[in-house]
Amino acid sequence: MNLRHLGSLVLLLALTTSSALAQDLSLDKRIHSFELKNGLKVLILERHISPTVALYLAYRVGAVDEQEGKTGTAHFLEHMMFKGTKTIGTRNQAKEERLLNKILKTGKRLDQEINRGEKADKEKIEALKRTLAHLKKEHRKWMISNEIDRLYTEAGAININASTGQDITIYHASFPANKIELWMRVESERMKEVVLREFYEERNVVLEERKQRKEANPQGALYEAFMSLAFQRHHYRRPIIGWAEDVARLQPEDLISFKRKLYVPNNATIAIVGDVDAKKTLKMVKTYFGAIPRAYLQTPPIPDEPVLKGEKRISLDVKASPQIMIGYHKPPAPHPDDYVFDLIESILSRGRSARLPKRLVDEKAIALSVEAQNGLPGSRFNNLFIIFGRPRDGKTNAELMAYIDEILEELKNREIDDQELEAAKNNIVADFVRLQESNEGMARMLAYNQAIIGDYRYTFTYLGRIKEITPADIRRVAQKYLIKNGRVIATID
């Protein structure tokens, strides 16, 4: 590239970054931030572009908060939260409650007998199964399946979904702005209570999902083995969906107890972005959520992960194409080095000109795919910078890893040039701006950053921190963390 074009490119990138930073500052000033007396955080951004609104409710609770032996509780509870409340999903609450109590008692007795193993009474098991089937049939007369989805869909909602991670659980939807009160009513009721309709059916759904993720998905099995090796003590070693033997033993009281302790206002953030009036919307939030009592947050102790000394490896003996995962321990956001790792991720794998795909996929043709990702499996505690790779037919994981190591050594030994650094920064800016442009993207960032980091303003200071990163920072962080003595490698060979 000649100097004239290079100068134009640098100027364009600088202008793009400056414009994005200016937009950040402008949005920051427009955020209305509140905390109710019960500890609920509320973030509202008025955007009168279209008559719609994105609504995100984030609970600072995930798989990492589960008790040992009860893994999968957070994910299972997310499923059950769509089953309704005492007023949503029932034709007759009193009759349904009596049947549900019988169902849950019978199901528990059945579980207890099955768990006796070889000593189990087979005739008793069959009798309990018949009783349970009869009760479920009767119960279906008094329940309304998927009523929350129906209410939301009929109100014009889209993007109705939820997700559970290691650190956080989020419920979200986008509505016509004049339907926001419906969302308030439903979500406040779900925060107060949940009715465990179809508990045993849904537990089987989760167990089947678990089976498909591991047994029918070699990549999922590799990821699970990798995390179990990378974290020997910390709860990040456990899969979000839970261990199968734990999920199979979960009981209704496990979910109720977990919800009572952690699905509470002082552990939650609501982000509202769209065509709303902040004062009227806050009044509505107080009406529906304000009377829900705060709670003393009870989480199990999470052991620190000891510093890894030496390299750890595991290889899965499964029938699948070769794959490799290489991980390096590092601090989470908002640690200064986490920003640098975001930029290293961009340098290595964002865009076809990034180092990993350009050299290993396009030029050397040794990999089918290769990418880096920062911040797995969670962000509340020390986490991992991971490189994923799949060698081409006839090539091996060992060959691919050798080339990956060469590229990482370059980061340690040679400072990146200004052009490549600016291009990497611009990729981050572009992704960030795209998220901010939509109501959903902005609401998600606000809710996530407030819940995880404890400050929604991280959303608006992030690009400024990225802009400040120098070639020396890249080299320093690479030398400190991307070391063989302390990395974790998992392969399917």
C-alpha positions in Angstrom: 0.0 0.0 0.0 1.4 3.4 -0.9 1.8 6.2 1.7 -1.1 8.2 0.3 -3.5 5.3 0.8 -2.0 4.3 4.1 -2.4 7.9 5.4 -6.1 7.9 4.3 -6.7 4.6 6.0 -5.2 5.7 9.3 -7.2 8.9 9.1 -10.4 7.0 8.4 -9.8 4.6 11.3 -9.0 7.5 13.6 -12.2 9.3 12.6 -14.3 6.2 13.0 -12.9 5.6 16.5 -13.4 9.3 17.5 -16.9 9.3 16.2 -17.7 6.1 18.1 -16.2 7.6 21.3 -18.2 10.7 20.9 -21.4 8.6 20.4 -20.4 6.7 23.6 -20.2 9.9 25.6 -23.5 11.1 24.2 -25.3 7.9 25.1 -23.7 7.9 28.5 -25.3 11.2 29.4 -28.7 10.0 28.3 -28.8 6.9 30.5 -31.2 7.2 33.4 -29.9 5.1 36.3 -31.9 4.3 39.4 -31.7 1.9 42.3 -35.0 1.0 44.1 -35.1 0.6 47.9 -35.1 -3.2 47.5 -31.8 -3.0 45.6 -33.1 -3.5 42.0 -31.0 -1.6 39.5 -32.9 0.1 36.7 -31.3 1.6 33.5 -33.4 3.4 31.0 -32.3 4.9 27.6 -34.9 6.9 25.7 -34.7 6.3 21.9 -37.6 7.6 19.9 -36.6 6.1 16.6 -39.3 3.5 16.3 -42.3 2.7 18.6 -40.5 -0.3 20.1 -38.6 -1.1 23.3 -36.0 -3.8 24.3 -36.4 -5.1 27.8 -33.6 -7.1 29.5 -33.7 -8.5 33.0 -30.4 -9.9 34.2 -29.8 -11.9 37.4 -26.2 -12.1 38.6 -26.5 -15.8 39.1 -25.3 -18.7 37.0 -23.8 -22.2 37.1 -20.9 -20.9 39.2 -23.3 -20.2 42.1 -24.6 -23.8 42.3 -23.9 -26.1 45.2 -21.7 -29.1 44.7 -23.8 -32.1 43.7 -26.6 -29.9 42.3 -25.0 -28.7 39.0 -27.4 -27.7 36.3 -29.8 -26.0 38.8 -29.5 -22.5 37.2 -30.1 -23.8 33.7 -33.0 -26.0 34.7 -34.6 -23.1 36.6 -34.4 -21.0 33.5 -36.5 -23.6 31.7 -39.0 -23.7 34.5 -39.4 -19.9 34.6 -41.3 -20.2 31.4 -43.9 -22.5 33.0 -45.8 -19.6 34.5 -46.9 -18.3 37.9 -50.0 -18.8 40.2 -52.0 -16.4 37.9 -50.3 -17.2 34.6 -50.7 -20.7 33.1 -53.6 -22.0 35.1 -57.3 -22.5 34.6 -58.0 -23.1 38.3 -55.2 -22.3 40.7 -56.6 -24.1 43.7 -57.3 -27.4 41.9 -54.1 -27.3 40.0 -52.0 -26.7 43.2 -53.5 -29.8 44.8 -52.7 -31.9 41.8 -49.2 -30.4 41.5 -48.5 -31.3 45.2 -49.5 -34.9 44.5 -47.4 -35.0 41.3 -44.3 -33.7 43.1 -44.7 -36.0 46.0 -45.2 -39.0 43.8 -42.3 -38.1 41.5 -40.0 -37.7 44.5 -41.0 -41.2 45.8 -40.3 -42.6 42.3 -36.9 -41.0 42.2 -36.1 -42.3 45.6 -37.0 -45.9 44.6 -35.1 -45.7 41.3 -32.0 -44.4 43.1 -31.9 -47.5 45.3 -30.4 -49.2 42.2 -30.3 -53.0 42.5 -32.3 -52.9 45.7 -35.2 -51.1 44.0 -38.6 -52.6 44.1 -39.6 -53.0 40.4 -43.3 -53.5 41.1 -43.3 -50.3 43.3 -41.6 -48.4 40.5 -44.2 -49.5 37.9 -47.1 -48.6 40.3 -45.6 -45.2 41.0 -45.1 -44.6 37.3 -48.8 -45.4 36.6 -49.9 -43.1 39.4 -47.7 -40.3 38.2 -49.0 -40.7 34.6 -52.6 -40.5 35.8 -51.9 -37.4 37.9 -50.1 -35.7 35.0 -53.1 -36.4 32.7 -55.5 -34.8 35.3 -53.1 -31.9 35.8 -53.2 -31.0 32.1 -56.9 -30.2 32.4 -56.1 -27.3 34.7 -52.8 -25.9 33.2 -52.2 -23.7 30.2 -49.0 -24.6 28.4 -46.7 -21.8 27.2 -49.0 -19.0 28.3 -46.1 -16.6 28.8 -45.0 -17.1 25.2 -48.6 -16.7 24.0 -49.1 -13.5 26.0 -45.9 -12.0 24.7 -46.4 -13.1 21.1 -50.0 -11.9 20.9 -48.7 -8.5 22.3 -46.3 -8.3 19.3 -43.1 -9.3 21.1 -40.1 -10.6 19.3 -36.7 -12.0 20.4 -38.4 -13.7 23.4 -35.7 -15.7 25.0 -33.4 -16.4 28.0 -29.9 -17.6 28.5 -27.9 -19.1 31.4 -24.2 -18.7 31.6 -21.6 -19.4 34.3 -22.1 -15.9 35.8 -25.4 -14.6 34.7 -29.0 -15.4 33.6 -30.8 -13.1 31.3 -34.5 -12.9 30.2 -35.3 -10.6 27.3 -37.8 -9.6 24.7 -38.6 -6.6 22.4 -42.1 -5.2 22.5 -44.2 -2.4 20.9 -43.6 0.4 23.3 -47.3 0.5 24.4 -47.1 -3.1 25.7 -44.3 -2.5 28.2 -46.7 -2.9 31.2 -47.4 -6.5 30.2 -43.7 -7.3 30.5 -43.6 -5.6 33.9 -46.5 -7.7 35.2 -45.1 -11.0 33.9 -41.5 -10.5 35.0 -42.3 -9.2 38.4 -44.5 -12.2 39.0 -41.8 -14.5 37.8 -39.3 -12.7 40.2 -41.7 -13.3 43.1 -42.6 -17.0 42.3 -42.5 -19.8 39.9 -44.9 -22.7 39.6 -43.1 -25.9 38.8 -45.4 -27.2 36.1 -44.2 -30.3 34.1 -41.1 -30.5 36.4 -40.3 -34.2 35.5 -41.0 -33.7 31.8 -38.7 -30.7 31.7 -36.0 -32.5 33.6 -36.1 -35.2 30.9 -35.8 -32.5 28.3 -32.7 -31.1 30.0 -31.2 -34.6 30.3 -31.7 -35.2 26.6 -30.2 -31.8 25.8 -27.3 -32.7 28.0 -26.9 -36.0 26.1 -27.0 -34.3 22.7 -24.4 -31.7 23.7 -21.8 -34.3 24.9 -22.5 -37.7 23.4 -23.6 -36.5 20.0 -21.3 -33.5 19.8 -17.6 -34.2 19.9 -16.8 -30.5 20.0 -19.0 -30.2 23.1 -17.3 -33.1 24.7 -13.9 -31.6 24.0 -14.9 -28.3 25.5 -16.2 -30.0 28.6 -13.0 -32.0 29.0 -10.9 -28.9 28.4 -12.7 -26.9 31.1 -12.5 -29.7 33.6 -8.7 -29.8 33.0 -8.2 -26.0 33.1 -10.1 -25.6 36.4 -9.2 -28.2 39.0 -11.0 -26.5 41.9 -13.0 -23.5 40.7 -16.6 -23.9 39.7 -15.9 -22.9 36.2 -14.8 -26.5 35.7 -18.5 -27.6 35.7 -20.7 -27.5 32.6 -23.5 -25.0 32.6 -26.1 -27.7 31.8 -24.7 -29.7 34.7 -23.4 -33.2 35.2 -26.0 -35.8 34.1 -26.1 -37.6 37.4 -26.7 -34.3 39.3 -29.5 -33.2 36.9 -31.2 -36.6 37.2 -31.4 -36.1 41.0 -32.5 -32.5 41.1 -35.8 -32.0 43.0 -38.3 -29.2 43.1 -37.1 -27.9 46.4 -33.6 -27.5 44.9 -34.8 -25.1 42.3 -37.1 -23.2 44.7 -34.3 -22.8 47.2 -31.9 -21.6 44.5 -34.4 -19.1 43.2 -35.4 -17.8 46.7 -31.8 -17.1 47.5 -30.6 -15.5 44.2 -33.5 -14.4 42.0 -34.1 -11.4 44.1 -34.2 -7.6 43.4 -30.9 -6.8 44.9 -29.3 -9.3 42.6 -31.0 -8.1 39.4 -30.7 -5.4 36.8 -33.4 -4.2 34.4 -32.3 -2.4 31.2 -34.9 -0.7 29.1 -34.0 0.9 25.7 -36.5 2.3 23.2 -39.5 4.6 22.8 -40.3 5.2 26.4 -40.6 8.1 28.8 -38.0 7.6 31.6 -40.1 9.1 34.4 -43.3 7.2 33.5 -41.3 4.0 33.0 -39.6 4.2 36.3 -42.9 4.8 38.0 -44.2 1.6 36.4 -41.1 -0.3 37.5 -41.7 0.8 41.1 -45.3 -0.2 40.9 -44.6 -3.8 39.8 -41.2 -4.5 41.3 -40.9 -2.1 44.2 -42.7 -4.2 46.8 -40.7 -7.3 46.2 -38.4 -7.7 49.2 -34.7 -7.8 49.0 -32.9 -10.8 50.4 -29.7 -11.7 52.0 -27.7 -13.1 49.1 -26.6 -16.7 49.8 -24.0 -18.2 47.5 -21.8 -21.2 48.1 -18.1 -20.5 48.6 -16.1 -20.7 45.3 -12.6 -22.0 45.8 -9.7 -20.1 44.2 -7.9 -21.8 41.3 -4.3 -22.6 42.2 -1.7 -21.2 39.8 -1.0 -23.8 37.1 2.6 -25.0 36.9 3.6 -26.8 33.8 1.5 -27.7 30.8 -1.6 -29.9 31.0 -2.9 -32.0 28.2 -5.9 -34.3 27.5 -6.9 -36.2 24.4 -10.3 -37.6 23.7 -10.7 -41.0 22.1 -13.7 -40.3 20.0 -14.6 -40.8 16.3 -14.4 -37.3 15.0 -12.2 -35.0 12.8 -9.1 -33.7 14.6 -9.6 -30.6 16.8 -7.5 -28.7 19.3 -8.1 -26.2 22.1 -5.3 -24.2 23.7 -6.0 -22.1 26.8 -4.1 -19.6 28.9 -5.2 -18.3 32.3 -5.8 -14.6 32.7 -7.7 -12.0 34.7 -11.3 -10.9 33.8 -12.7 -7.5 33.1 -12.2 -4.8 34.2 -8.6 -5.7 34.7 -6.4 -3.6 32.4 -4.9 -6.7 30.8 -8.4 -8.0 29.8 -8.7 -5.0 27.4 -5.4 -6.0 25.8 -6.6 -9.5 25.4 -9.7 -8.3 23.5 -7.3 -6.5 21.1 -5.1 -9.6 20.8 -8.2 -11.6 19.9 -8.9 -9.1 17.2 -5.3 -9.2 15.9 -5.4 -13.0 15.8 -8.8 -13.8 14.4 -11.2 -11.0 13.5 -11.5 -10.7 9.8 -9.8 -12.6 7.0 -6.7 -10.5 7.3 -6.2 -11.5 10.9 -3.1 -13.5 11.6 -4.5 -16.9 12.4 -7.0 -17.3 9.4 -4.8 -15.5 6.9 -1.7 -17.5 7.5 -3.0 -20.9 8.6 -6.1 -21.2 6.5 -5.4 -19.1 3.4 -1.6 -19.1 3.0 -0.3 -22.3 4.5 -3.5 -24.3 4.1 -2.9 -26.2 7.2 -6.2 -25.4 9.0 -9.8 -25.7 8.1 -10.6 -23.1 10.8 -8.7 -21.4 13.6 -9.8 -18.6 15.9 -9.1 -17.0 19.3 -11.6 -16.0 21.9 -11.1 -14.0 25.1 -12.9 -14.5 28.4 -14.2 -18.1 28.6 -16.0 -19.6 30.3 -17.1 -16.6 32.4 -16.2 -13.1 33.4 -16.7 -12.8 37.2 -13.5 -14.7 38.0 -10.2 -15.4 36.4 -10.8 -16.9 33.0 -9.1 -18.1 29.8 -7.9 -16.9 26.5 -8.5 -19.8 24.1 -7.5 -20.7 20.6 -9.7 -23.2 18.7 -8.4 -25.0 15.6 -9.2 -27.7 13.1 -6.4 -29.0 10.9 -7.0 -29.9 7.3 -7.2 -33.5 6.1 -3.7 -35.0 6.2 -2.5 -32.5 8.8 -2.2 -33.0 12.5 -3.0 -31.1 15.6 0.7 -31.1 16.5 1.5 -29.5 13.1 -1.2 -26.9 13.6 -0.1 -26.1 17.1 3.5 -25.6 16.1 2.3 -22.9 13.6 0.1 -21.3 16.2 3.0 -21.2 18.6 5.1 -19.4 16.0 2.4 -16.7 15.7 2.1 -16.3 19.4 5.9 -16.0 19.7 5.8 -13.1 17.2 3.4 -11.3 19.6 5.9 -11.7 22.4 9.1 -10.8 20.4 8.1 -8.2 17.9 5.9 -5.1 18.4 2.9 -5.0 16.1 3.0 -2.2 13.5 0.7 0.8 13.7 -1.4 -0.2 10.6 -2.2 -3.7 11.9 -2.9 -2.3 15.4 -5.3 0.3 14.1 -7.1 -2.2 11.9 -7.6 -4.5 14.9 -8.9 -1.6 16.9 -11.2 -0.6 14.2 -12.7 -4.1 14.0 -13.5 -3.8 17.8 -15.0 -0.4 17.2 -17.2 -1.6 14.3 -18.5 -4.5 16.4 -19.2 -2.3 19.4 -21.0 0.3 17.3 -23.2 -2.3 15.7 -24.3 -3.5 19.1 -25.1 0.1 20.2 -27.1 0.8 17.1 -29.9 -1.6 18.1 -32.1 -1.3 21.1 -31.5 -5.0 21.9 -27.7 -4.7 21.7 -27.6 -1.6 23.9 -30.0 -3.1 26.5 -27.9 -6.3 26.6 -24.6 -4.4 27.1 -26.1 -2.2 29.8 -27.7 -5.1 31.7 -24.6 -7.3 31.4 -22.0 -4.7 32.4 -24.1 -3.6 35.4 -24.7 -7.1 36.6 -21.2 -8.5 36.0 -18.9 -5.6 36.4 -21.1 -3.6 38.7 -21.1 -0.4 36.5 -23.0 0.1 33.3 -20.6 2.9 32.4 -18.1 0.3 31.4 -20.2 0.2 28.2 -19.1 3.8 27.4 -15.5 3.8 28.7 -14.5 0.6 26.9 -13.5 2.0 23.5 -11.4 4.7 25.1 -9.4 2.1 27.0 -9.0 0.1 23.7 -7.8 3.2 21.9 -5.1 3.7 24.5 -3.5 0.3 24.1 0.0 0.4 22.6 2.2 -2.1 20.8 4.3 -2.4 24.0 1.1 -3.4 25.9 0.4 -6.2 23.4 3.9 -7.5 23.8 4.0 -7.2 27.6 0.7 -9.1 28.0 1.7 -11.8 25.5 4.9 -12.4 27.3 3.2 -12.5 30.7 0.3 -14.9 29.9 0.8 -16.7 26.6 3.4 -19.1 28.1 3.7 -22.8 27.6 4.4 -23.4 31.3 0.9 -22.9 32.4 -1.3 -23.6 29.4 -3.9 -26.2 28.9 -4.4 -28.3 25.7 -7.2 -30.6 24.7 -7.4 -32.5 21.5 -9.3 -35.0 19.4 -6.5 -36.6 17.3 
